[in-house]
Amino acid sequence: MLNTEAVVLAIQPYKDNASIVHLYTREQGRIQCLSYGKKFRFYPLTWIDIIAKQRSKDSFFYITYSALHFVPQQLSESPQRQSIALFVSEVLYKTLKHPMQDEQVFQFICQTIQRIDLSDSIETIHLDFLKDFSVLLGYGGEILEEWSNLKSIELFNMR
């Protein structure tokens, strides 16, 4: 039995009354769960608490209980924030492939969800996410830090 926090990365319909839910969990990394019925409503980049069971012969977990861990205040009402959340969840879904526990990545994802929901300025959140995520994964930390120092310099003048 698995009792943990998780972030929804993607949802795929499966048969008539089920869905395959791709989650990134605090304790196991990326997992796949089957959710039967209409009692569980999942959206990409939703931070939830789950209880799931795994049969010995399957690689899937079966969700028996879920509840919101973080209740978004502005995310559900703003189309701009929803589109950023879809973009971030798609990037995470495509890059986080292995079921390895990584507390630092999980904390980063949770902080990103809170930034998308609570930030006043959302124009560059997706770009900041990509920059910070690539540094977290180990790609070009020094180069990106030098580039962020150049933000104050006017690079293009369209006048």
N, C-alpha and C positions, 0 to 999 in steps of 0.2 A: 504494500500500500504506500502511496506517495501523497504526502500532505505538505504543500509548498506554495510559495508565491510563483506566479508565472506571468509572462507577457505574451499576448497573442500576436504571432507573426503573420499567419495566413489561415484562411478557412477554405476548404474545398467541399462541395456537396458530394455525398456518397449515398447512393440508393435514394429511396423516397423520403425516409425520415431520419437520416443520419448525416453527420458532417465529419470530415477529418480536419482536426484543428492542430496546426503546427504551433508549438509553444516553446519559449525559451524560459527555463525554470532556474531558480536560484540554486537548487541542489543537484540537478542532473544535466544542465545545459539544454540543448535542443531535444525535444521529444515530439512524438506524434500521438495524438489522442483521438479516440472515436467518441463522438457525442451523439447520443440517440435522443430523438424526440425534439420537441420545440421548447422544452423548459430551459435550455441554455442558449442564450443569445450572445454571440461573440462578434466583436468587431476588431479589425487590425489595430494593434498598439493599445489594447486594453490590458490594464494591470489588474490581475485577479488572484484570488486564493483558490486553490483546487484541492480536491481529494480525488485520487484516481487509483484504480487497481490495474494490475498487469497479469494477464494469464501467462503461464509458463511457456506456452508454445508460440505466443504472439510477440511481436515487437511493439505493438500498439498498447497504449494505456486506455482504460475506459473511464471516462469522467463520471463520478457519482455525485459530486457536489462542486459548486463554484459560486463565488461571491466577489463583488468588486472590492479590490484592495484600495484603490485610489479612485475616488469619484471625481470625474472631470467637471470643472465649472464652466469653461468656455468652449471646450473642444467639441462638444456635441451640438453647439449652436452656431459655430462659425465654419462656413465652407472653406475658407482659406486654411484654417487650422486642420480641418479634416483632410484636405489635400496634402498638406505637409505630413500629417500622420500616415497617410497611405504611402507616400514616397519613402518615408523612413522605414516603415514596416516592410516594404518591398526590398529595400537595400539590405535590411537585416535578414530577411528570408533568403535572399540570394547569397549572402556571404557567410552566415553562421550555419554551417552544414553538419558539424560533428557533435555528437552528444557528450560534450566535455563540460564539466563544471568550471565556471570562471566567474567568481564573485565580482571582480572588477568590471567585467563586461555587463553583468546584470545590473550593477549599480549605475553604470553609465546609461543604460537603456532607461532605467527608472528616472534618472535625472532629466533625460531628454523628454520623456513624457510630461514631466512637470514643467519643463521650460516651454514646451509647445502649448500647454494649457494655460499657464499663468503669466507668461511673458507679455509685456506691453507692446514690444516691437517684434513682429514675426517675419519681417521681410527677408532676413538673412539666416534664419534658424536652420534651414535645410543645408545651407553652405557651411555654417559653423559645425553642424552635425557631421557632415562628410569630412571636414578637416580634422575634427577631434577624434572621430572614429578611425580614420586612417592612422593617426598618431598612436591610438590605443592598440591597433593591430600591428604597429611597428613599421609603417611606411613613411619615410621621409620626415621625421620629427624636426630636425634642424632646418631643413629647407622651408617647411611650413611656418616655423617660428620666424624666420627671416622675412618671409612674405607677409606675415601679419604685422611686422614692424613697418612695412612699406605702405600699409593702409592709409596712414596719415599723409603720405606724399601724393600729390595729384599726378596720376599716371596718364590720364587722357583728358584733353580739354576739347570739348566738342564745339566750342564757340568759334 
